[in-house]
């Protein structure tokens, strides 16, 4: 009778732990089922669409661009002309009917043509640079939102796996306790199970804190209350990117809004430099005068005037430092462009290597580590059933499987984050280029 009872308890213990071997696949099916039925799911595309239209940083950059764009026309146009009437020969201030004659004048100052040209070109480049800054803010915001989104996904998956393992260990503890009370197991088996449960509780608490942190980061970016909770619907399958590092560098140099902004800033500084060296060129003043004498209805005399400014002070200003300052500004803009280019290429390299590292890890987990971890649990379960191993080895195998599952999702999260960072570096959706 005791032998049959022992067999039943052993079978119950083995059966409960055998569930562990299918935890990875089962957790995926359960999670997929829950995510399909759960209300209020939030996916990344909807977050990006809604947040991009409301984010203060993006809206500020957009308004800055609109402001710069609206000022361009001002630099291409002349200053307002002047019109006036000179009343001559009045004996008193308001004795208009006793004036001797009236003189009508119109004056227009025209800058040297190259001044208008370079001012207009510089303003146009400044507006274009503001537009690229606006686009860059959009790109950076998408990256800033994707990172906590994927980290929140990892935290939720970690909590899910830990809870599953916690339930299995609690079941194993009960089984070990029953076997110990019947004299067919050591007390150390029960103690080891309790220790593992306590460790999982610590990991579960830490994972929940990480979940709240990433939800707070999302709420901050989305201008939502910090207490907001998010249900995510990110597919476990990864979308592979097959572009080479050379292709990515070429795309980033051509498409990245930030680099384009530095290019335009360098061009603007070049036009300002040319403008500074043309400031001494003479402006033209055109003036017309028409004189009407007392008692006559028509204008009898017409005077015209064409004058040129004498660049006395402009030349002194240029020699005194404005030319050197403009040259230095242009040189500084070129160096900033070179630095931005180098930093961009370094960022591309870093994101690409991180992507490849995560990709390599995922392949290792999918092809070797997870299958072998499951197999190890199965082998040790069979050995324990046959009395050829101890409970400690089964617990260690279970811990290895649990840690492998968590590390798999960590690698998946790292892959998604690296892909998002690489996309931000290149300024376009890389998955469309695969």
Secondary structure as the mmCIF struct_conf table of DSSP 4:
data_model
#
loop_
_struct_conf.conf_type_id
_struct_conf.id
_struct_conf.beg_label_comp_id
_struct_conf.beg_label_asym_id
_struct_conf.beg_label_seq_id
_struct_conf.end_label_comp_id
_struct_conf.end_label_asym_id
_struct_conf.end_label_seq_id
HELX_RH_AL_P HELX_RH_AL_P1 UNK A 2 UNK A 21
TURN_TY1_P TURN_TY1_P1 UNK A 22 UNK A 22
HELX_RH_AL_P HELX_RH_AL_P2 UNK A 23 UNK A 37
BEND BEND1 UNK A 39 UNK A 40
STRN STRN1 UNK A 41 UNK A 42
HELX_RH_AL_P HELX_RH_AL_P3 UNK A 44 UNK A 52
TURN_TY1_P TURN_TY1_P2 UNK A 53 UNK A 54
HELX_RH_AL_P HELX_RH_AL_P4 UNK A 56 UNK A 76
BEND BEND2 UNK A 77 UNK A 77
HELX_LH_PP_P HELX_LH_PP_P1 UNK A 78 UNK A 81
STRN STRN2 UNK A 82 UNK A 88
BEND BEND3 UNK A 91 UNK A 92
TURN_TY1_P TURN_TY1_P3 UNK A 93 UNK A 94
HELX_RH_3T_P HELX_RH_3T_P1 UNK A 96 UNK A 98
BEND BEND4 UNK A 100 UNK A 100
STRN STRN3 UNK A 101 UNK A 110
HELX_RH_AL_P HELX_RH_AL_P5 UNK A 113 UNK A 181
TURN_TY1_P TURN_TY1_P4 UNK A 182 UNK A 183
BEND BEND5 UNK A 184 UNK A 185
HELX_RH_AL_P HELX_RH_AL_P6 UNK A 187 UNK A 222
TURN_TY1_P TURN_TY1_P5 UNK A 223 UNK A 223
TURN_TY1_P TURN_TY1_P6 UNK A 226 UNK A 227
STRN STRN4 UNK A 231 UNK A 232
BEND BEND6 UNK A 236 UNK A 237
HELX_RH_AL_P HELX_RH_AL_P7 UNK A 245 UNK A 255
HELX_RH_AL_P HELX_RH_AL_P8 UNK A 257 UNK A 278
TURN_TY1_P TURN_TY1_P7 UNK A 279 UNK A 280
BEND BEND7 UNK A 281 UNK A 281
HELX_LH_PP_P HELX_LH_PP_P2 UNK A 282 UNK A 283
STRN STRN5 UNK A 284 UNK A 293
TURN_TY1_P TURN_TY1_P8 UNK A 294 UNK A 295
BEND BEND8 UNK A 297 UNK A 298
STRN STRN6 UNK A 301 UNK A 308
HELX_RH_AL_P HELX_RH_AL_P9 UNK A 312 UNK A 317
HELX_RH_PI_P HELX_RH_PI_P1 UNK A 318 UNK A 322
HELX_RH_AL_P HELX_RH_AL_P10 UNK A 323 UNK A 364
HELX_RH_PI_P HELX_RH_PI_P2 UNK A 365 UNK A 369
HELX_RH_AL_P HELX_RH_AL_P11 UNK A 370 UNK A 385
TURN_TY1_P TURN_TY1_P9 UNK A 386 UNK A 387
BEND BEND9 UNK A 388 UNK A 389
HELX_RH_AL_P HELX_RH_AL_P12 UNK A 391 UNK A 426
TURN_TY1_P TURN_TY1_P10 UNK A 427 UNK A 427
BEND BEND10 UNK A 428 UNK A 428
HELX_RH_3T_P HELX_RH_3T_P2 UNK A 430 UNK A 433
#
